[in-house]
Amino acid sequence: MAARILLVRHGRTEWSTTGRHTSRTDVPLLDSGRRDARLLGERLGGEPWNGLSGAEVRTSPLSRARETCDIAGFGERATEWDTLREWDYGAYEGLTTEQIREETGSDWYIWRDGAAGGETMREVAARADVVVEWARSADRDVLVFGHGHILRVLGARWLGQEVPFGACLSLSPASLSVLGWAYGKPAVSRWNDTGHLD
């Protein structure tokens, strides 16, 4: 089994700073997102990570994740993996939570209601389960660069929880999280760590 799975959410984009749901739309990083990716790379290059020289690296193919990976210094080692794409928001792509609530006339909440015309919770859980299975079968650390909601679902599934548990796992841009083991059981070792951005 893998010693750890390290998760990196991509740096800030215009849509992430304004709360617009971004899945398929390929929104680039802001300059501040690029700066944060550099700081993340500096952190992972130092103690105790030491560049994670033995880790297998995969990234979502969308430019905001791929560029975060590249700037952080892992681009040459990374394999693009569609499975790490963001939750498909369907009809809600590009809308804020407030806009979706106004449009639906409800108190819409993605962790309860899902996304109209997008991926169901069952579908996004199945994708996250593929990542969990891959990570657990690896004989070394793995590092993934992805997106806020899919990584939160991944955290929930690592712990054996259903998709709505991801609501409890807040995740900031350019954050570092580590999933591992405690007493032989899946555990959260570090979550939403942005110390490199302080």
C-alpha positions in Angstrom: 0.0 0.0 0.0 1.1 3.6 -0.6 2.7 5.3 2.4 0.8 8.5 1.5 -1.2 10.2 -1.1 -0.5 14.0 -1.3 -3.2 16.2 -2.7 -2.6 19.7 -4.2 -5.5 21.9 -5.2 -4.6 24.2 -8.1 -3.8 27.9 -7.6 -6.3 30.7 -7.8 -8.2 31.6 -10.9 -10.5 34.4 -11.7 -13.5 32.0 -11.3 -12.3 30.5 -8.0 -11.8 33.9 -6.5 -15.4 34.9 -7.4 -17.0 31.6 -6.4 -18.0 30.5 -9.9 -18.3 26.7 -10.3 -15.5 25.6 -12.7 -15.3 22.1 -14.1 -15.0 21.7 -17.9 -14.1 25.4 -18.6 -10.4 25.7 -18.8 -9.8 28.9 -16.8 -6.1 29.9 -16.4 -4.3 30.7 -13.2 -4.1 34.3 -12.0 -0.6 35.8 -11.4 -1.4 35.2 -7.7 -2.1 31.6 -8.4 1.2 31.2 -10.2 3.0 32.8 -7.2 1.3 30.4 -4.8 2.3 27.5 -7.0 5.9 28.6 -6.8 5.7 28.9 -3.0 4.2 25.4 -2.9 7.0 24.1 -5.0 9.6 25.7 -2.7 8.0 24.0 0.3 7.8 20.6 -1.3 11.4 21.0 -2.4 12.6 21.5 1.2 12.4 19.5 4.4 10.6 17.2 5.1 9.5 16.6 1.6 12.8 16.9 -0.2 11.2 17.1 -3.6 9.3 13.8 -3.2 11.9 12.2 -5.5 10.3 8.7 -5.3 6.7 9.8 -5.7 4.5 9.0 -8.7 2.9 12.2 -9.9 -0.4 12.7 -11.7 -2.4 15.8 -12.7 -5.7 16.8 -14.1 -5.2 17.8 -17.7 -7.0 21.1 -17.2 -4.5 24.0 -17.4 -5.1 25.4 -13.9 -4.0 22.1 -12.4 -1.4 21.3 -15.0 0.2 24.7 -14.7 0.2 24.5 -10.9 2.0 21.1 -11.2 4.5 22.6 -13.7 5.3 25.7 -11.7 5.7 23.7 -8.5 8.4 21.7 -10.3 6.7 18.4 -11.0 5.6 18.8 -14.6 8.3 16.6 -16.2 7.4 13.8 -13.8 3.6 14.1 -14.1 1.2 12.0 -16.1 -2.1 13.7 -17.1 -5.1 11.8 -15.8 -8.7 12.6 -16.8 -9.9 10.9 -13.6 -8.7 13.9 -11.7 -10.9 16.4 -13.6 -13.2 18.5 -11.5 -16.8 17.4 -10.7 -18.9 18.1 -13.8 -21.3 20.9 -12.8 -23.5 20.5 -15.9 -26.0 23.4 -16.1 -24.4 25.1 -13.2 -21.0 25.6 -14.9 -19.8 29.2 -14.4 -22.5 30.1 -11.9 -22.0 31.1 -8.2 -24.0 29.4 -5.5 -26.2 32.5 -5.2 -27.0 32.5 -8.9 -27.8 28.8 -8.8 -30.1 29.3 -5.8 -31.8 32.2 -7.6 -32.2 30.1 -10.8 -33.6 27.1 -9.0 -35.6 28.9 -6.4 -34.2 26.7 -3.7 -31.5 26.6 -1.0 -29.3 24.5 -3.4 -26.3 22.8 -1.8 -24.0 20.7 -4.0 -23.2 18.2 -1.3 -27.0 17.4 -1.0 -28.5 18.3 -4.4 -25.7 17.5 -6.9 -25.5 19.3 -10.2 -28.3 19.4 -12.8 -27.1 17.9 -16.1 -23.7 17.1 -14.6 -22.2 14.2 -12.8 -24.2 12.5 -10.1 -22.7 11.9 -6.7 -22.5 8.2 -7.5 -20.5 9.0 -10.7 -18.1 11.4 -9.0 -17.6 8.9 -6.1 -16.8 6.2 -8.7 -14.1 8.4 -10.2 -12.6 9.2 -6.7 -12.6 5.4 -5.9 -10.5 4.8 -9.0 -7.9 7.2 -7.6 -8.1 5.6 -4.1 -7.6 2.2 -5.5 -4.6 3.3 -7.6 -3.0 5.1 -4.6 -3.5 2.2 -2.3 -2.0 -0.3 -4.8 1.2 1.9 -5.3 4.4 0.9 -3.5 5.5 4.5 -3.0 4.0 7.9 -2.2 1.8 9.4 -4.8 1.2 13.2 -5.5 -1.9 14.5 -7.4 -2.8 17.9 -8.6 -6.5 18.5 -9.0 -9.5 20.6 -8.1 -11.4 21.5 -5.0 -14.5 19.4 -5.1 -13.0 16.2 -6.6 -10.2 16.3 -4.1 -12.7 16.7 -1.2 -14.6 13.7 -2.6 -11.4 11.9 -2.8 -10.7 12.7 0.9 -14.1 11.4 1.8 -13.8 8.2 -0.1 -10.2 7.5 1.3 -11.9 7.5 4.7 -14.7 5.2 3.6 -17.3 8.0 3.7 -20.0 9.0 1.2 -19.7 12.0 -1.0 -21.6 14.5 1.3 -18.8 14.1 3.9 -16.7 16.2 1.5 -18.6 19.2 2.7 -16.6 18.9 6.0 -13.3 19.0 4.2 -12.7 22.6 3.2 -9.9 23.1 0.6 -8.2 26.3 -0.3 -6.3 27.0 -3.6 -2.7 25.9 -3.7 -3.2 23.9 -0.5 -1.4 20.7 0.5 -3.2 17.7 2.0 -1.9 14.3 3.0 -3.9 11.1 3.3 -2.2 8.2 5.0 -2.7 5.6 7.6 -3.0 5.3 11.4 -3.0 1.9 13.1 -3.6 0.3 9.7 -6.7 2.4 9.0 -7.1 5.2 6.4 -6.5 8.6 8.1 -6.0 12.3 7.4 -2.4 13.2 8.2 -2.7 16.8 7.0 -5.5 18.8 5.5 -5.8 22.2 3.7 -2.3 23.2 4.8 -1.5 26.6 3.4 1.5 27.4 5.6 3.6 28.1 2.6 1.4 31.0 1.6 1.5 32.8 4.9 
